[in-house]
């Protein structure tokens, strides 16, 4: 009888306890990185939503005007790059009509009156995953303009802003969007002959190029990280191309920097960049995508055949 | 209720430990998601017999070569990339462009505004013939076997 009493009150052995603790440890170890990944997944979804909203606003613009907006709008005579960007053009369609009314499209985007609008951080033009590695605006060259992390696709060829001053022929951009001085004038959905579900519209940029530096002004020599201000139509700011690279990774102070990276689509998501296509769908393109496939997606009228398994 | 109190090793907890170790090791293996291998390259670019002081060299994978484009800087006629930054293995079309001079930087908004204020003004940027970039006839095949040590590629360009 006393023997039986002792047996029923026997507790767990030390080994059993250790095993239980080890299992709990393993499970927590599995869970913790998963929680961090879930945060990034949530930020990525929010970022996707911004792309979708912007794409819908551009579709509304198309419904109203029967054409797509150009990369640049307004601006001072003879200078089509100091005016407003496509992202400023679609403000009323993204429910920011009051900002649109306040903005004067006949003035520079750095004009004090326009900076009232251009200096606003608009949450739908900022990807939550994109870390702003410096304060924007902080230098005189920033012109008081707020950052952005999205850029419209001008295709597989870059745009030379000096073409008119070099006596070159008009540029002939092959992306969904063109500059207003392009040979095509402007684009509409009818010009997207490769198919709207096979053509890039809006992609991401990020403040992630530490070796991209200010070259003039009081900040000369400091890391600029990115050129993107949502109001600025300059190539590399709200216009990007697939000509140079895709999602370049710049390692700080390694002496390797390529100017074309500033005009390339890039993001802070692991492994790739998100795009809204002309049909309004949003896709994640892996950075390992074949160059020919990416160029085929970037062009609106290249006539390439792209299978949906290749991206 | 019978509580098992036999001697160590307990049959149940041993299998638990094995199961736990397997769980702990799952995910430790690093899987590269790149379907291609990057290759270290280095090389020389001459223009009319002189080293090209400043420019970019771009490797554009051709049909059959997997992977993205790679752009490298040319300084004093030389370019180099480690296996981490280099072009993917295979055949590439090579495009070489000269860097813009500092007074006409790719991101200088003030210059374009100044130029716009005097529309008659003409500027000249140093450019290479289109047969080296837009309509490039240069091509190179990089492969892993010769990539270590990096294979030396030589491009001799002529302005005429």
Interface residues (C-beta under 8 A of the other chain):
Chain A: X7 X8 X10 X13 X15 X16 X19 X22 X23 X26 X29 X30 X76 X78 X79 X81 X82 X108 X141 X143 X161 X162 X164 X165 X166 X167 X215 X216 X227 X232 X234 X235 X236 X242 X243 X244 X245 X246 X247 X256 X257 X258 X259 X260 X261 X262 X263 X271 X286 X287 X288 X289 X290 X291 X292 X294
Chain B: X3 X5 X8 X10 X13 X16 X17 X20 X23 X24 X27 X33 X34 X35 X36 X56 X58 X60 X61 X62 X63 X65 X66 X67 X68 X69 X70 X71 X72 X73 X85 X99 X100 X102 X104 X105 X106 X107 X108 X109 X110 X112 X113 X115 X116 X117 X119 X121 X122 X123 X124 X125
